[in-house]
Amino acid sequence: MIPGPFAYHRPKSVSEAVSMLSDLGEDARALAGGHSLIPMMKLRLATPAHLVDLAGIDGLTFIRADGADIVIGAMTTQHALIGSDLLASKVPLLREAALVIADPQVRYAGTLGGNVANGDPGNDMPAVMMCLDATYEIAGKSAGRRIPARKFYQGAYFTALEAGEILTAVRIPAPPAGHGFAYEKLKRKVGDYATAAAAVMLSMSGGRVAACSIGLTNVAETPLWAEEAGSILAGSGLDAATVKKAVAAAEAITAPATDARGPAHYRTKMAGVMLTRALARAKARAGA
Ligand SMILES: Cc1cc2nc3c(=O)[nH]c(=O)nc-3n(C[C@H](O)[C@H](O)[C@H](O)COP(=O)(O)OP(=O)(O)OC[C@H]3O[C@@H](n4cnc5c(N)ncnc54)[C@H](O)[C@@H]3O)c2cc1C
């Protein structure tokens, strides 16, 4: 349970951090809250020779409105997401999801940037970001770039981030006023990763679904955006038959591992149950 040896670096700016990461190459890893990376180092599942700590960089911790978007700095903690009045009023789905991540101790240190950049399918925020159609702002040694969350995840612990790049912020288009939302997570005990979880955001007009977006957590090698399921629901009144069809479409794109959280078939079915519950709660909240 003791990590291997590593050198510790504490850059003062984003440009210094990306220069360090580029120069040190594959042997270096960014360090944010350390609540995924350090446990992996203790288990020797990660053995970076260099840690580049982002904690000394000003300007990566903020939550603000920018036109029609809400922008959140990568080093903003999960605890800060829960306490933000701006998020509570504009993107309440984020607060709801942050509240079921781990426990308060982890949330005091764990960051949004670390949660979404980690690439662990068990992390809760990636599917939420896909559901919200968020974009990740990336800094590298050359020009910065933006990557939609829906295109970021390529495999377990494998993302579109390239060596030497860091995620600096998450940009979320503010959902329409009166939208419905819910994050439903099945876990074995408080503080656990999801056996399966579903994020839903929808807007209703005249009793019908005007738009619906669905993200699924920990039921494949990557978080999933259930595009077809959302399309099936669009235009419906969320009647039982249409919900059943959409849930079946969502279940069909899952490919969970059989592990300590249960056999693959069970986890797929639990994704369906979480989605059914999330849709019902989102509907009840829409227009409220
Ligand atoms: C007991 C326990 C229970 C947990 N339960 C949950 C849970 O239920 N749900 C959940 O979602 N998470 C859970 N976590 C994980 C927790 O949310 C982590 O804090 C989070 O996954 C990573 O954030 P971090 O800031 O700690 O990142 P770190 O651990 O510092 O980094 C994680 C990875 O992301 C990279 N990284 C970090 N920041 C950046 C950046 N800005 N740019 C590029 N790369 C970056 C690092 O190099 C590393 O590879 C749990 C952790 C523990 C210890």
The ligand as a MOL file (V3000), in Angstrom:
LIG
                    3D

  0  0  0     0  0            999 V3000
M  V30 BEGIN CTAB
M  V30 COUNTS 53 58 0 0 0
M  V30 BEGIN ATOM
M  V30 1 C -13.2630 5.9200 -1.2640 0
M  V30 2 C -13.5240 6.6010 -2.5810 0
M  V30 3 C -14.7760 6.5080 -3.1530 0
M  V30 4 C -15.0310 7.1370 -4.3710 0
M  V30 5 N -16.2850 7.0570 -4.9070 0
M  V30 6 C -16.5560 7.7130 -6.0530 0
M  V30 7 C -17.8610 7.7000 -6.6020 0
M  V30 8 O -18.8050 7.1240 -6.0540 0
M  V30 9 N -18.0600 8.3610 -7.7760 0
M  V30 10 C -17.0630 9.0450 -8.4060 0
M  V30 11 O -17.3040 9.6370 -9.4620 0
M  V30 12 N -15.8120 9.0570 -7.9180 0
M  V30 13 C -15.5300 8.4230 -6.7620 0
M  V30 14 N -14.2710 8.4780 -6.2370 0
M  V30 15 C -13.2230 9.1610 -7.0160 0
M  V30 16 C -13.1730 10.6530 -6.6680 0
M  V30 17 O -14.3430 11.3180 -7.1320 0
M  V30 18 C -11.9330 11.3110 -7.2930 0
M  V30 19 O -11.7250 12.4810 -6.5930 0
M  V30 20 C -12.0140 11.6120 -8.7640 0
M  V30 21 O -12.2420 10.4580 -9.5170 0
M  V30 22 C -10.6940 12.1760 -9.3030 0
M  V30 23 O -10.5730 13.5130 -8.9770 0
M  V30 24 P -9.2250 14.0130 -8.3120 0
M  V30 25 O -9.2980 15.4900 -8.3210 0
M  V30 26 O -9.0670 13.3470 -7.0050 0
M  V30 27 O -8.1290 13.5620 -9.3930 0
M  V30 28 P -6.7480 12.8040 -9.2420 0
M  V30 29 O -6.9080 11.5570 -8.4730 0
M  V30 30 O -5.6940 13.7510 -8.8000 0
M  V30 31 O -6.4890 12.4490 -10.7930 0
M  V30 32 C -7.2230 11.4360 -11.4460 0
M  V30 33 C -6.6940 11.2870 -12.8750 0
M  V30 34 O -7.0540 12.4120 -13.6590 0
M  V30 35 C -5.8960 13.0950 -14.1300 0
M  V30 36 N -6.1920 14.5180 -13.9780 0
M  V30 37 C -6.6260 15.1400 -12.8600 0
M  V30 38 N -6.9000 16.4250 -13.1170 0
M  V30 39 C -6.6080 16.6150 -14.4120 0
M  V30 40 C -6.6930 17.7460 -15.2730 0
M  V30 41 N -7.1430 18.9260 -14.8560 0
M  V30 42 N -6.3130 17.5920 -16.5610 0
M  V30 43 C -5.8770 16.3990 -16.9950 0
M  V30 44 N -5.7810 15.2980 -16.2500 0
M  V30 45 C -6.1540 15.4120 -14.9630 0
M  V30 46 C -4.7370 12.6250 -13.2780 0
M  V30 47 O -3.5010 12.6840 -13.9720 0
M  V30 48 C -5.1710 11.2050 -12.9800 0
M  V30 49 O -4.8410 10.3620 -14.0480 0
M  V30 50 C -13.9860 7.8560 -5.0340 0
M  V30 51 C -12.7170 7.9350 -4.4570 0
M  V30 52 C -12.4720 7.3140 -3.2350 0
M  V30 53 C -11.0990 7.4370 -2.6480 0
M  V30 END ATOM
M  V30 BEGIN BOND
M  V30 1 1 1 2
M  V30 2 1 2 3
M  V30 3 2 2 52
M  V30 4 2 3 4
M  V30 5 1 4 5
M  V30 6 1 4 50
M  V30 7 2 5 6
M  V30 8 1 6 7
M  V30 9 1 6 13
M  V30 10 2 7 8
M  V30 11 1 7 9
M  V30 12 1 9 10
M  V30 13 2 10 11
M  V30 14 1 10 12
M  V30 15 2 12 13
M  V30 16 1 13 14
M  V30 17 1 14 15
M  V30 18 1 14 50
M  V30 19 1 15 16
M  V30 20 1 16 17
M  V30 21 1 16 18
M  V30 22 1 18 19
M  V30 23 1 18 20
M  V30 24 1 20 21
M  V30 25 1 20 22
M  V30 26 1 22 23
M  V30 27 1 23 24
M  V30 28 2 24 25
M  V30 29 1 24 26
M  V30 30 1 24 27
M  V30 31 1 27 28
M  V30 32 2 28 29
M  V30 33 1 28 30
M  V30 34 1 28 31
M  V30 35 1 31 32
M  V30 36 1 32 33
M  V30 37 1 33 34
M  V30 38 1 33 48
M  V30 39 1 34 35
M  V30 40 1 35 36
M  V30 41 1 35 46
M  V30 42 1 36 37
M  V30 43 1 36 45
M  V30 44 2 37 38
M  V30 45 1 38 39
M  V30 46 1 39 40
M  V30 47 2 39 45
M  V30 48 1 40 41
M  V30 49 2 40 42
M  V30 50 1 42 43
M  V30 51 2 43 44
M  V30 52 1 44 45
M  V30 53 1 46 47
M  V30 54 1 46 48
M  V30 55 1 48 49
M  V30 56 2 50 51
M  V30 57 1 51 52
M  V30 58 1 52 53
M  V30 END BOND
M  V30 END CTAB
M  END
